[in-house]
């Protein structure tokens, strides 16, 4: 696929790195030559220096025969105009734009084909907000991921196994005996950073990172097999009242007791006028006295969500030391994520990883409706739709044990209409089923894509 990425910032660079390894023809456009040179040194891609929305720049990047334009510059306006130019002058089939401002997003008619022809809108702030909300709803989870067709009825959850969990030290096959009536499928196990293909004989060990698929109503029961369950969350403190902080507070303030610490006086006033039930405080989230005054030791979740990742790390570490039960920190640099997570900070949230999955959905071949990028891009979860029949498809009409899945690939669940089927070796896939897969090795992507492509004949 020929893809033009407009903007070589953190998201653009991360997407380029993800896609360049998958035999795509990638061109990155930016007005910063130094950044482009650095990208070219690391990746097998083409670069063009210029303004992303200028017709001549797009022409130089190859827009006349591009399959997809991905506009992720720091400017909403540049991204939208670039999609307009690509549509009007070059008839680019798929145009994706990152748009942050709610002033635009609240007016969906702006993005119709007869207005601003953007096929897919990506809002990183909303994606991160949804991601954090799911983590707050599921205390103890490292990741909680939804799938489109299941509408939240089935989720992929990552949890760390702790000493004392009933399943820890036992074979996976005993899971059914422990939680009768709550079906689940362990999709992957990571031990000391290495992937282990889960089988019935696999013994769960302390500190294993376990990914499992289960119906939403059974998530807590399955988690209780791997660790002592955390108490439900009541009190949440947010450091930073920017776009993410305000969206998150708006989404959850009816269910939890929310406090927001914001250092900007004008923004504090805006938050207090906009939010209904949240308490808004003017101050520094790294101020020990302020945190103690606001009873940080009784806080269930502390989320550091400012634009300064160093400040996020420091305030989260301080909150943890002062007694916050769980701390999360918004961190942009991948190297920082690996450095701080599982140490003092419980969960490091990467906006890039949350955004990349949404973008990859539109790059995958076959009918792929959801992609989640996992483990800093090394693994993926995918929701693909099966089409055809036994003669034209490699998966339809076959039991899972008959399908030649690439090594490290697991089918976790099948969604058939309103029914959620946790996958087992004898589960048969039917046409139009939504199949939820876990891929521990991204190098297998193309093999999985081919499985779900329909052909007249295949071998």
C-alpha positions as semicolon CSV with decimal commas, in nm:
position;residue;x (nm);y (nm);z (nm)
1;X;0,000;0,000;0,000
2;X;0,126;0,348;-0,087
3;X;0,085;0,574;0,217
4;X;0,170;0,942;0,267
5;X;0,215;1,051;0,629
6;X;0,189;1,426;0,684
7;X;0,373;1,525;0,999
8;X;0,684;1,366;1,148
9;X;0,595;1,428;1,512
10;X;0,562;1,152;1,768
11;X;0,249;0,998;1,615
12;X;0,367;1,032;1,254
13;X;0,708;0,885;1,335
14;X;0,557;0,598;1,534
15;X;0,313;0,511;1,255
16;X;0,591;0,526;0,996
17;X;0,802;0,287;1,204
18;X;0,507;0,047;1,242
19;X;0,415;0,046;0,873
20;X;0,761;0,053;0,719
21;X;0,828;-0,300;0,846
22;X;0,519;-0,434;0,666
23;X;0,622;-0,389;0,302
24;X;0,432;-0,062;0,260
25;X;0,557;0,226;0,043
26;X;0,584;0,508;0,299
27;X;0,651;0,877;0,236
28;X;0,672;1,118;0,529
29;X;0,622;1,492;0,478
30;X;0,736;1,757;0,726
31;X;0,887;2,106;0,719
32;X;1,167;2,003;0,957
33;X;1,456;1,862;0,753
34;X;1,653;1,746;1,057
35;X;1,365;1,532;1,183
36;X;1,316;1,379;0,839
37;X;1,686;1,299;0,807
38;X;1,676;1,122;1,142
39;X;1,375;0,917;1,029
40;X;1,545;0,821;0,703
41;X;1,852;0,704;0,891
42;X;1,636;0,465;1,096
43;X;1,367;0,354;0,854
44;X;1,336;0,240;0,494
45;X;1,109;0,527;0,389
46;X;1,103;0,827;0,156
47;X;1,080;1,183;0,291
48;X;0,972;1,516;0,144
49;X;1,041;1,855;0,302
50;X;0,758;2,103;0,269
51;X;0,426;2,229;0,402
52;X;0,186;1,938;0,437
53;X;-0,122;2,101;0,278
54;X;0,049;2,262;-0,021
55;X;-0,049;2,099;-0,353
56;X;0,308;2,097;-0,482
57;X;0,433;1,923;-0,168
58;X;0,163;1,657;-0,196
59;X;0,245;1,609;-0,564
60;X;0,613;1,563;-0,480
61;X;0,514;1,306;-0,218
62;X;0,327;1,105;-0,482
63;X;-0,033;1,193;-0,398
64;X;-0,148;1,124;-0,755
65;X;-0,130;0,747;-0,697
66;X;-0,135;0,720;-0,316
67;X;-0,379;0,479;-0,152
68;X;-0,398;0,668;0,175
69;X;-0,311;1,010;0,315
70;X;-0,264;1,031;0,690
71;X;-0,257;1,391;0,815
72;X;-0,115;1,406;1,170
73;X;0,061;1,742;1,184
74;X;0,027;1,954;1,499
75;X;-0,229;2,177;1,325
76;X;-0,594;2,070;1,289
77;X;-0,641;2,321;1,010
78;X;-0,340;2,192;0,812
79;X;-0,465;1,835;0,848
80;X;-0,814;1,919;0,725
81;X;-0,697;2,128;0,430
82;X;-0,445;1,859;0,330
83;X;-0,732;1,607;0,306
84;X;-0,931;1,856;0,098
85;X;-0,640;1,909;-0,143
86;X;-0,574;1,533;-0,168
87;X;-0,941;1,473;-0,250
88;X;-0,989;1,761;-0,496
89;X;-0,664;1,745;-0,690
90;X;-0,551;1,383;-0,656
91;X;-0,868;1,180;-0,576
92;X;-0,689;0,997;-0,294
93;X;-0,916;0,705;-0,192
94;X;-0,869;0,724;0,187
95;X;-0,799;1,038;0,386
96;X;-0,741;1,029;0,762
97;X;-0,697;1,342;0,972
98;X;-0,604;1,397;1,334
99;X;-0,835;1,667;1,475
100;X;-0,803;1,773;1,838
101;X;-1,033;2,071;1,879
102;X;-1,384;2,001;2,007
103;X;-1,493;2,313;1,820
104;X;-1,450;2,110;1,500
105;X;-1,539;1,764;1,632
106;X;-1,875;1,881;1,767
107;X;-1,988;1,965;1,412
108;X;-1,986;1,637;1,222
109;X;-2,140;1,796;0,908
110;X;-1,806;1,970;0,850
111;X;-1,654;1,637;0,748
112;X;-1,902;1,526;0,485
113;X;-1,765;1,457;0,135
114;X;-1,929;1,773;-0,001
115;X;-1,764;1,982;0,274
116;X;-1,427;1,870;0,416
117;X;-1,377;1,521;0,269
118;X;-1,214;1,346;0,566
119;X;-1,293;0,974;0,563
120;X;-1,170;0,902;0,914
121;X;-1,129;1,143;1,206
122;X;-0,875;1,054;1,472
123;X;-0,896;1,230;1,808
124;X;-0,602;1,115;2,025
125;X;-0,742;1,290;2,330
126;X;-1,070;1,097;2,305
127;X;-0,890;0,767;2,247
128;X;-0,672;0,822;2,554
129;X;-0,975;0,931;2,759
130;X;-1,162;0,612;2,670
131;X;-0,853;0,405;2,747
132;X;-0,809;0,556;3,095
133;X;-1,180;0,526;3,169
134;X;-1,168;0,150;3,105
135;X;-0,865;0,117;3,335
136;X;-1,048;0,300;3,615
137;X;-1,351;0,074;3,566
138;X;-1,128;-0,235;3,596
139;X;-0,891;-0,177;3,890
140;X;-0,590;-0,409;3,874
141;X;-0,583;-0,436;3,493
142;X;-0,280;-0,321;3,291
143;X;-0,483;-0,282;2,971
144;X;-0,851;-0,315;2,884
145;X;-0,942;-0,316;2,515
146;X;-1,285;-0,310;2,349
147;X;-1,386;-0,444;2,010
148;X;-1,627;-0,271;1,774
149;X;-1,889;-0,532;1,687
150;X;-1,902;-0,665;2,044
151;X;-1,993;-0,312;2,162
152;X;-1,805;-0,361;2,488
153;X;-1,960;-0,704;2,558
154;X;-1,624;-0,879;2,514
155;X;-1,286;-0,735;2,614
156;X;-0,918;-0,821;2,599
157;X;-0,760;-0,763;2,938
158;X;-0,394;-0,770;3,045
159;X;-0,319;-0,841;3,410
160;X;-0,004;-0,925;3,606
161;X;-0,015;-1,250;3,803
162;X;0,059;-1,205;4,173
163;X;0,151;-1,455;4,443
164;X;-0,165;-1,587;4,603
165;X;-0,380;-1,584;4,288
166;X;-0,571;-1,918;4,277
167;X;-0,448;-1,991;3,922
168;X;-0,085;-1,895;3,990
169;X;0,128;-2,209;4,004
170;X;-0,140;-2,414;3,828
171;X;-0,204;-2,525;3,470
172;X;-0,433;-2,315;3,253
173;X;-0,663;-2,611;3,197
174;X;-0,780;-2,577;3,559
175;X;-0,928;-2,231;3,495
176;X;-1,270;-2,378;3,404
177;X;-1,281;-2,569;3,732
178;X;-1,204;-2,253;3,930
179;X;-1,468;-2,031;3,768
180;X;-1,753;-2,250;3,638
181;X;-1,995;-2,057;3,424
182;X;-1,746;-1,781;3,338
183;X;-1,588;-1,872;3,006
184;X;-1,253;-1,712;2,916
185;X;-0,962;-1,772;2,683
186;X;-0,601;-1,690;2,770
187;X;-0,469;-1,536;2,448
188;X;-0,105;-1,483;2,547
189;X;0,140;-1,503;2,834
190;X;0,453;-1,288;2,857
191;X;0,722;-1,396;3,103
192;X;1,026;-1,172;3,153
193;X;0,930;-0,998;2,828
194;X;0,922;-1,321;2,624
195;X;0,605;-1,461;2,471
196;X;0,482;-1,806;2,572
197;X;0,220;-1,976;2,354
198;X;-0,053;-2,069;2,605
199;X;-0,170;-2,431;2,613
200;X;-0,363;-2,631;2,867
201;X;-0,031;-2,742;3,019
202;X;0,103;-2,388;3,065
203;X;0,166;-2,310;3,432
204;X;0,110;-1,946;3,531
205;X;0,397;-1,800;3,733
206;X;0,426;-1,494;3,954
207;X;0,485;-1,173;3,750
208;X;0,356;-1,326;3,426
209;X;0,172;-1,073;3,210
210;X;-0,146;-1,256;3,108
211;X;-0,376;-1,143;2,825
212;X;-0,721;-1,300;2,833
213;X;-1,047;-1,257;2,642
214;X;-1,377;-1,277;2,828
215;X;-1,727;-1,135;2,832
216;X;-1,731;-0,803;3,012
217;X;-1,949;-0,939;3,295
218;X;-1,686;-1,208;3,371
219;X;-1,373;-0,990;3,370
220;X;-1,346;-0,947;3,746
221;X;-1,397;-1,319;3,813
222;X;-1,116;-1,409;3,574
223;X;-0,888;-1,140;3,719
224;X;-0,951;-1,278;4,068
225;X;-0,780;-1,601;3,956
226;X;-0,455;-1,416;3,886
227;X;-0,436;-1,162;4,165
228;X;-0,615;-1,030;4,470
229;X;-0,890;-0,803;4,342
230;X;-0,853;-0,433;4,407
231;X;-1,143;-0,256;4,572
232;X;-1,372;-0,064;4,333
233;X;-1,256;0,289;4,264
234;X;-1,432;0,577;4,442
235;X;-1,187;0,868;4,452
236;X;-0,991;0,988;4,148
237;X;-0,743;1,276;4,135
238;X;-0,638;1,422;3,799
239;X;-0,321;1,628;3,757
240;X;-0,381;1,853;3,458
241;X;-0,707;1,999;3,329
242;X;-0,621;2,011;2,958
243;X;-0,821;1,841;2,685
244;X;-0,772;1,491;2,826
245;X;-0,823;1,592;3,188
246;X;-1,147;1,777;3,114
247;X;-1,284;1,501;2,887
248;X;-1,206;1,235;3,145
249;X;-1,363;1,433;3,429
250;X;-1,674;1,495;3,218
251;X;-1,703;1,124;3,135
252;X;-1,667;0,988;3,489
253;X;-1,769;1,259;3,738
254;X;-2,119;1,114;3,781
255;X;-1,972;0,781;3,900
256;X;-1,662;0,882;4,098
257;X;-1,546;1,160;4,331
258;X;-1,316;1,371;4,112
259;X;-1,053;1,630;4,203
260;X;-0,855;1,814;3,934
261;X;-0,534;2,004;4,002
262;X;-0,459;2,267;3,735
263;X;-0,181;2,529;3,753
264;X;-0,330;2,778;3,504
265;X;-0,578;3,018;3,663
266;X;-0,784;3,082;3,349
267;X;-0,808;2,711;3,274
268;X;-0,908;2,643;3,635
269;X;-1,193;2,891;3,604
270;X;-1,304;2,732;3,276
271;X;-1,302;2,383;3,431
272;X;-1,502;2,493;3,735
273;X;-1,764;2,650;3,509
274;X;-1,784;2,349;3,275
275;X;-1,784;2,054;3,516
276;X;-2,082;1,972;3,736
277;X;-1,954;1,764;4,027
278;X;-1,574;1,772;4,009
279;X;-1,368;1,973;4,257
280;X;-1,119;2,197;4,071
281;X;-0,804;2,312;4,253
282;X;-0,556;2,579;4,145
283;X;-0,204;2,460;4,220
284;X;0,093;2,240;4,135
285;X;0,032;1,862;4,127
286;X;0,391;1,809;4,246
287;X;0,331;2,018;4,559
288;X;0,357;1,774;4,850
289;X;0,166;1,998;5,090
290;X;-0,124;2,037;4,846
291;X;-0,148;1,661;4,787
292;X;-0,148;1,593;5,161
293;X;-0,413;1,861;5,220
294;X;-0,632;1,693;4,958
295;X;-0,595;1,351;5,125
296;X;-0,383;1,186;4,860
297;X;-0,348;0,884;5,091
298;X;-0,721;0,813;5,044
299;X;-0,708;0,848;4,666
300;X;-0,780;0,530;4,469
301;X;-0,641;0,649;4,134
302;X;-0,406;0,940;4,058
303;X;-0,373;1,027;3,688
304;X;-0,098;1,267;3,573
305;X;-0,226;1,410;3,243
306;X;-0,036;1,734;3,177
307;X;0,154;1,815;2,856
308;X;0,487;1,783;3,042
309;X;0,581;1,415;3,070
310;X;0,863;1,480;3,318
311;X;0,615;1,662;3,543
312;X;0,373;1,372;3,499
313;X;0,635;1,118;3,607
314;X;0,744;1,320;3,910
315;X;0,392;1,401;4,033
316;X;0,282;1,037;3,989
317;X;0,587;0,911;4,180
318;X;0,519;1,161;4,459
319;X;0,151;1,065;4,476
320;X;0,246;0,698;4,505
321;X;0,497;0,770;4,782
322;X;0,233;0,969;4,971
323;X;-0,014;0,682;4,964
324;X;-0,221;0,690;4,641
325;X;-0,335;0,333;4,572
326;X;-0,272;0,337;4,197
327;X;-0,095;0,597;3,984
328;X;-0,102;0,644;3,607
329;X;0,109;0,881;3,401
330;X;0,073;1,009;3,046
331;X;0,410;0,956;2,877
332;X;0,500;1,026;2,513
333;X;0,849;0,880;2,484
334;X;0,857;0,503;2,441
335;X;1,189;0,479;2,625
336;X;1,031;0,644;2,929
337;X;0,736;0,401;2,923
338;X;0,964;0,099;2,963
339;X;1,171;0,280;3,226
340;X;0,895;0,377;3,469
341;X;0,618;0,120;3,429
342;X;0,600;-0,154;3,692
343;X;0,836;0,043;3,914
344;X;0,685;0,328;4,115
345;X;0,430;0,410;3,844
346;X;0,163;0,143;3,798
347;X;0,059;0,225;3,441
348;X;0,235;0,439;3,181
349;X;-0,010;0,559;2,916
350;X;0,124;0,618;2,566
351;X;-0,096;0,839;2,343
352;X;0,093;0,709;2,040
353;X;0,002;0,347;2,108
354;X;-0,362;0,438;2,164
355;X;-0,368;0,630;1,835
356;X;-0,169;0,389;1,619
357;X;-0,425;0,110;1,655
358;X;-0,700;0,332;1,513
359;X;-0,480;0,418;1,217
360;X;-0,370;0,060;1,151
361;X;-0,735;-0,045;1,119
362;X;-0,751;0,142;0,787
363;X;-0,424;0,000;0,656
364;X;-0,487;-0,369;0,714
365;X;-0,591;-0,576;0,411
366;X;-0,908;-0,780;0,436
367;X;-1,212;-0,674;0,637
368;X;-1,042;-0,558;0,958
369;X;-1,258;-0,338;1,179
370;X;-1,041;-0,289;1,489
371;X;-0,667;-0,301;1,560
372;X;-0,506;-0,248;1,900
373;X;-0,130;-0,198;1,913
374;X;0,018;-0,375;2,218
375;X;0,348;-0,399;2,400
376;X;0,493;-0,087;2,238
377;X;0,396;-0,207;1,889
378;X;0,550;-0,555;1,914
379;X;0,210;-0,728;1,933
380;X;-0,143;-0,662;1,813
381;X;-0,503;-0,750;1,885
382;X;-0,730;-0,751;1,583
383;X;-1,098;-0,787;1,500
384;X;-1,145;-0,931;1,150
385;X;-1,464;-1,029;0,966
386;X;-1,483;-1,371;0,801
387;X;-1,646;-1,378;0,455
388;X;-1,723;-1,641;0,193
389;X;-1,771;-2,013;0,239
390;X;-1,555;-2,320;0,289
391;X;-1,453;-2,317;-0,078
392;X;-1,352;-1,950;-0,097
393;X;-1,222;-1,884;0,255
394;X;-0,943;-2,031;0,463
395;X;-1,140;-1,987;0,786
396;X;-1,516;-2,010;0,716
397;X;-1,670;-2,349;0,787
398;X;-1,363;-2,467;0,976
399;X;-1,302;-2,544;1,340
400;X;-1,023;-2,340;1,496
401;X;-0,805;-2,650;1,529
402;X;-0,823;-2,690;1,146
403;X;-0,703;-2,336;1,071
404;X;-0,331;-2,296;1,007
405;X;-0,268;-1,996;1,228
406;X;0,082;-1,841;1,224
407;X;0,288;-1,920;1,531
408;X;0,207;-1,686;1,818
409;X;-0,143;-1,613;1,685
410;X;-0,446;-1,699;1,898
411;X;-0,818;-1,669;1,824
412;X;-0,973;-1,545;2,148
413;X;-1,341;-1,501;2,068
414;X;-1,603;-1,506;1,794
415;X;-1,886;-1,253;1,786
416;X;-2,189;-1,380;1,592
417;X;-2,475;-1,133;1,589
418;X;-2,560;-1,071;1,955
419;X;-2,380;-1,387;2,067
420;X;-2,025;-1,383;2,208
421;X;-1,848;-1,720;2,174
422;X;-1,522;-1,766;2,365
423;X;-1,306;-1,961;2,122
424;X;-1,207;-2,323;2,181
425;X;-1,037;-2,577;1,955
426;X;-1,370;-2,709;1,820
427;X;-1,538;-2,370;1,764
428;X;-1,644;-2,337;1,399
429;X;-1,622;-1,999;1,223
430;X;-1,917;-1,897;1,007
431;X;-1,948;-1,633;0,736
432;X;-1,988;-1,279;0,875
433;X;-1,845;-1,378;1,214
434;X;-1,626;-1,116;1,379
435;X;-1,312;-1,296;1,491
436;X;-1,095;-1,151;1,769
437;X;-0,728;-1,246;1,737
438;X;-0,413;-1,186;1,938
439;X;-0,082;-1,168;1,747
440;X;0,228;-1,184;1,963
441;X;0,452;-1,137;1,658
442;X;0,379;-0,850;1,419
443;X;0,575;-1,025;1,145
444;X;0,276;-1,258;1,105
445;X;0,037;-0,977;1,007
446;X;0,040;-1,053;0,635
447;X;-0,028;-1,423;0,693
448;X;-0,327;-1,337;0,911
449;X;-0,453;-1,087;0,652
450;X;-0,438;-1,357;0,384
451;X;-0,642;-1,591;0,604
452;X;-0,931;-1,345;0,600
453;X;-0,915;-1,253;0,232
454;X;-1,169;-1,423;0,006
455;X;-1,048;-1,571;-0,322
456;X;-1,199;-1,774;-0,603
457;X;-0,940;-2,042;-0,533
458;X;-0,662;-2,073;-0,281
459;X;-0,392;-2,316;-0,190
